[in-house]
Amino acid sequence: MEPRQREPEGSYTIDTDGARRLCKCIIVRALRDLGSGLPVEQNKVWAWVQSDRFEEMCIWAGWGDGWMMDLFSSVHNLGPSVKKEITRDCVKMLKRFGKIA
């Protein structure tokens, strides 16, 4: 017999600010992995960026997917000699812009 799930007590509300912040953190982490991670991580991030899930994440974050796609594409296409440094600056910029630590 499967365990039964209980309904939450009281009214159920979505913490939209928390969800938006979480999505921003995921996007920032993905950008960092794309520019500074191992090739396996970079490939996984790039595959995610090209999926519909990336667009959904950008919408939830409140960031337009057009400029985010441009940013990720630019980092993806950078040469290895400058990729880490530029990625670090982009991550700092996103954290400030998104008001996340």
Secondary structure, DSSP 8 states (H G I E B T S, - for coil): --------SS-----HHHHHHHHHHHHHHHHHHHHHS-HHHHHHHHHHHTSHHHHHHHHHHT--HHHHHHHHHHHHTS-HHHHHHHHHHHHHHHHHHTT--
